Amino acid sequence: MHDFLTGPLFWIALTVCAGGSLIRFVLYFKGLSWQLDRVAYTTYPKAGLKGAIRSIYKWLIPFGTRGWQTQPLITLGFFGFHLGAVLIPLFLTGHALFMESKVGFHFFTLNAALGDFLSWTAVVAGTFLLIRRLVLPEVRILTTWNDILILLISMAPFVTGLLARYQVGDYGFWLNMHILCGEIVLFAIPFTKLSHVFLFFASRAQLGMDFGIKRGGMKGTKMAW
């Protein structure tokens, strides 16, 4: 089981994730209207690029936009979860060593204490985001069972990873469940709302270009859309 999860299934999941993500990324930009979008972008590339960069980096900074500033709890929950979701898979020591065994290199590694902190922060933040969806009427009315399932799928690698980390029960079982949950996330990315992992950059760039050219950007507005 472990050999299958860390061997064939890992490569299948990675291939599906990378290939599907690339296709979704290309289709996103191909879907833009020539009448409304792409003509303006090709006519004013400098203003469009400036708007795209501003939109991306402002939304990557906690409280960097008006939207983040007006919802501080949501901002903390969002960044608390996503910091763990980005840093833990790539830089946790065990993950880095696994990556090196597969592709021959790894990035810098996080120490165990920081890894634990980020994992717990992601679990707490994810739970907060889940409760918010279930409790707040203005959010609940827009929430589907699919949204709940995606959030649970996203949290599962952290929960199973912590259970394996602290050796709660059968370590081998939780380790395999942790790997399987991570691979389920990879499979789900191109086909669900988890596609925001990469489409965030596409949508923020497109909106930034739109506002940077057609909605006041060329007149000096500081809007970070």
C-alpha positions in Angstrom: 0.0 0.0 0.0 2.7 2.5 1.0 4.8 1.7 -2.1 1.8 2.2 -4.3 0.9 5.5 -2.7 4.4 6.9 -2.9 5.1 5.5 -6.3 2.5 5.0 -9.2 -0.4 6.9 -7.5 1.9 9.9 -6.6 3.0 10.2 -10.2 -0.5 9.8 -11.6 -1.8 12.4 -9.2 1.0 14.9 -10.0 0.5 14.4 -13.8 -3.2 14.9 -13.5 -2.8 18.0 -11.4 -0.1 19.6 -13.6 -1.7 18.7 -16.9 -5.2 19.6 -15.8 -4.0 22.9 -14.3 -2.2 23.9 -17.4 -5.3 23.2 -19.6 -7.5 25.2 -17.2 -5.1 28.1 -17.2 -5.0 28.2 -21.0 -8.7 27.9 -21.3 -9.2 30.8 -18.9 -7.4 33.2 -21.0 -8.7 31.8 -24.3 -12.2 32.4 -22.9 -11.7 36.2 -22.6 -13.7 38.2 -25.0 -11.9 40.0 -27.8 -14.6 42.7 -27.8 -14.4 43.4 -24.0 -11.0 42.3 -22.9 -8.2 41.1 -25.1 -8.2 44.0 -27.6 -7.6 46.5 -24.7 -4.9 44.3 -23.2 -2.9 44.1 -26.4 -3.4 47.8 -27.2 -2.1 49.0 -23.7 0.2 46.2 -22.6 2.3 48.4 -20.2 -0.7 49.7 -18.3 -2.2 46.2 -18.3 0.9 44.6 -16.9 1.2 47.2 -14.2 -2.3 46.6 -13.1 -1.9 42.8 -13.2 1.2 42.9 -11.0 -0.4 45.3 -8.5 -3.5 43.2 -8.2 -1.6 40.0 -7.6 0.9 41.2 -5.0 -1.7 43.4 -3.1 -4.0 40.4 -2.7 -1.1 38.3 -1.5 -0.4 40.7 1.4 -2.5 40.4 4.5 -4.6 43.6 4.8 -3.1 44.8 1.6 -6.4 45.6 0.0 -9.6 47.3 1.2 -11.4 44.0 1.1 -8.9 42.4 3.5 -9.0 45.5 5.8 -12.8 45.5 6.1 -12.9 41.8 7.2 -10.0 41.2 9.6 -11.2 37.9 11.0 -11.7 36.4 7.5 -8.3 37.8 6.5 -6.6 36.1 9.4 -8.5 32.8 8.8 -7.7 32.9 5.1 -4.0 33.6 5.4 -3.7 31.3 8.4 -5.0 28.4 6.4 -3.2 29.2 3.1 0.2 29.8 4.7 0.1 26.2 5.9 -1.3 25.0 2.6 1.6 26.5 0.7 4.5 26.1 3.1 3.9 22.7 4.6 3.7 20.6 1.4 6.8 22.2 -0.1 9.1 22.9 2.8 8.3 20.5 5.7 11.4 18.4 6.2 9.7 15.0 5.5 8.1 16.4 2.4 11.3 17.9 1.2 13.2 14.6 1.6 10.4 12.9 -0.2 10.6 15.4 -3.1 14.4 14.9 -3.2 13.9 11.1 -3.5 11.6 11.7 -6.5 13.0 14.6 -8.4 16.6 14.9 -7.1 16.3 18.2 -5.2 14.4 20.0 -2.5 13.8 23.5 -1.3 14.9 24.8 2.1 13.2 23.0 5.0 11.1 24.2 8.0 12.1 23.1 11.5 9.7 20.8 13.3 8.4 23.5 15.7 7.5 25.8 12.9 5.9 23.0 10.9 3.8 22.1 13.9 2.7 25.7 14.4 1.7 26.1 10.7 -0.1 22.8 10.7 -2.1 23.6 13.8 -2.8 27.1 12.5 -4.1 25.7 9.3 -6.4 23.3 11.2 -7.8 26.0 13.4 -8.2 28.5 10.5 -9.8 25.8 8.4 -12.3 25.0 11.2 -13.1 28.7 11.6 -13.8 29.0 7.8 -16.0 25.9 8.0 -18.0 27.2 10.9 -18.3 30.6 9.2 -19.9 28.9 6.2 -22.3 27.0 8.4 -23.3 29.8 10.7 -23.3 33.1 8.9 -26.6 33.4 7.0 -25.1 35.6 4.2 -22.4 32.9 3.6 -24.5 29.8 4.3 -27.0 30.8 1.6 -24.2 30.7 -1.0 -22.6 27.5 0.4 -23.2 24.1 -1.2 -22.3 20.6 0.0 -19.6 20.7 -2.6 -18.0 23.7 -0.9 -18.0 21.9 2.4 -16.5 18.8 0.9 -13.7 20.7 -0.7 -12.9 22.4 2.6 -12.8 19.1 4.3 -10.6 17.6 1.6 -8.2 20.5 2.0 -8.0 20.1 5.8 -7.6 16.3 5.7 -3.9 16.2 4.9 -3.2 18.5 7.9 -5.3 16.4 10.3 -3.9 13.1 9.2 -0.4 14.5 9.1 -0.7 15.7 12.7 -2.1 12.3 13.8 0.9 10.6 12.2 3.3 13.2 13.6 2.1 12.6 17.2 1.7 8.8 16.6 -1.9 8.6 17.6 -2.8 5.0 17.2 -1.3 3.2 14.2 1.5 5.5 12.8 1.7 3.5 9.5 -2.1 3.8 8.9 -2.1 7.6 9.5 1.0 8.1 7.4 -0.7 6.3 4.5 -3.9 8.2 5.0 -1.9 11.5 5.0 -0.3 10.6 1.7 -3.6 9.5 0.2 -5.4 12.7 1.3 -2.6 14.8 -0.2 -2.9 12.9 -3.5 -6.7 13.4 -3.4 -6.1 17.1 -3.2 -3.8 16.9 -6.2 -6.5 15.0 -8.2 -9.2 17.5 -7.1 -7.3 20.7 -8.0 -8.0 20.9 -11.8 -11.6 19.8 -11.4 -13.0 21.8 -8.4 -12.8 25.2 -6.8 -9.4 24.2 -5.6 -8.3 25.3 -9.1 -7.9 28.7 -7.4 -4.5 27.4 -6.4 -3.3 28.6 -9.9 -6.4 30.4 -11.3 -6.0 33.0 -8.5 -3.1 34.4 -10.5 -5.0 34.3 -13.7 -8.1 36.0 -12.4 -6.2 38.6 -10.4 -4.0 39.4 -13.4 -7.0 39.7 -15.7 -9.0 41.9 -13.2 -5.9 44.0 -12.6 -5.4 44.5 -16.3 -9.0 45.4 -16.7 -9.0 48.0 -14.0 -5.5 49.1 -14.9 -6.6 50.0 -18.4 -10.3 50.6 -18.6 -11.5 51.6 -15.1 -9.3 54.4 -14.0 -5.9 52.7 -13.9 -4.4 54.9 -16.7 -5.6 58.0 -14.8 -3.6 57.0 -11.7 -6.1 55.2 -9.5 -4.5 53.1 -6.7 -7.3 50.5 -6.8 -5.8 47.0 -6.4 -8.5 45.0 -8.2 
